[in-house]
Amino acid sequence: MQFIGFDTSNYTTSAALFADGSMESSRRLLPVKEGEMGLRQSDALFHHTCALPEIFDALPAIHDAAAVGVSDRPRDAEGSYMPCFLAGVSAASCTAKALGVPLYRFSHQAGHIAAALFSAGRTDLMDKPFLAFHVSGGTTECVRVTPDQERVLHAGLLLTSLDLKAGQAVDRVGVMLGFPFPAGKYVDAEARKSSRNFTVRVPVRDGCVSLSGLQNQCARMQQNGESAADICRYCLLYIEKALEAMADHALQTAGDLPLVFSGGVTSNTLLREMLCTKYESIFALPEYACDNAAGTAFLAYWKHTMM
């Protein structure tokens, strides 16, 4: 049986096909003009609509579809909504109707977490409680995940960044240094050129962190003539210390549960190395950490066959 997934996040159009334990996916970053750091929702919706036919056509042939999954909202929280997800919902609804199969709706966040478990070979956690980080341009959160009959995975918010999100910080620092948007992979590569140690103090309140000072500090470093490599390393060390503070608090308050990291920022190699040194953590493979429809395809499979 085949399970189709769609995800139209703020910066990536994607579709995926899960069958017989293997995943095929197709995705495309939305175009962002040079020097800019984002898209209006109306523009994102337009670009998704244009890209979806080609993205879907790149998947293997559909011949034994059992269900379709789609992300229709950012998070499992009341009022969570972004217009860009309407493009994926429209494509998924038409596909399910044409094939005569069920359509299952999930949050974008649940898709990220499911993609992490699938790619890390830890689907044994799908029916157990665990802690998960979703670290991206729009979200820096630690959630407690529990099995859910309707949503498969229910993510209850524990901790969050109080202002800037980790992905926003990385992108702003990267664009400041002249890198293309999204800047994550360029900041990661540049940070690798530095071995400098920094004393980093992240403001923490009840386990939640503030990242707003990071951008200002990196700007001061640039004004003082410090190298791009050192600035990038400081940026990533700051984010790592923030995630470490959140993880420590979550483990103390929620119990010694498995720790899963998902979201585009967690594809950063330096962050992964530092966090894995301290915790027995589970990371999505880099290609599954960034926005993609693999999670929604896998959630559709799990809901249709395992529940």
HELIX and SHEET records of a PDB file:
HELIX    1   1 GLN A   41  ASP A   57  1                                  17    
HELIX    2   2 PHE A   85  LEU A   99  1                                  15    
HELIX    3   3 HIS A  108  SER A  119  1                                  12    
HELIX    4   4 THR A  123  ASP A  127  5                                   5    
HELIX    5   5 ALA A  166  MET A  176  1                                  11    
HELIX    6   6 GLY A  184  ALA A  191  1                                   8    
HELIX    7   7 SER A  212  GLN A  223  1                                  12    
HELIX    8   8 ALA A  228  ALA A  254  1                                  27    
HELIX    9   9 GLY A  264  SER A  267  5                                   4    
HELIX   10  10 THR A  269  LYS A  278  1                                  10    
HELIX   11  11 PRO A  286  ALA A  289  1                                   4    
HELIX   12  12 ALA A  294  THR A  305  1                                  12    
SHEET    1   A 5 SER A  22  LEU A  29  0                                        
SHEET    2   A 5 THR A  12  ALA A  19 -1                                        
SHEET    3   A 5 GLN A   2  THR A   8 -1                                        
SHEET    4   A 5 ALA A  65  ARG A  73  1                                        
SHEET    5   A 5 LEU A 103  SER A 107  1                                        
SHEET    1   B 5 VAL A 152  THR A 160  0                                        
SHEET    2   B 5 THR A 140  ASP A 148 -1                                        
SHEET    3   B 5 PHE A 130  VAL A 135 -1                                        
SHEET    4   B 5 LEU A 259  SER A 262  1                                        
SHEET    5   B 5 SER A 281  PHE A 283  1                                        
SHEET    1   C 2 VAL A 204  ARG A 205  0                                        
SHEET    2   C 2 CYS A 208  VAL A 209 -1                                        
END                                                                             
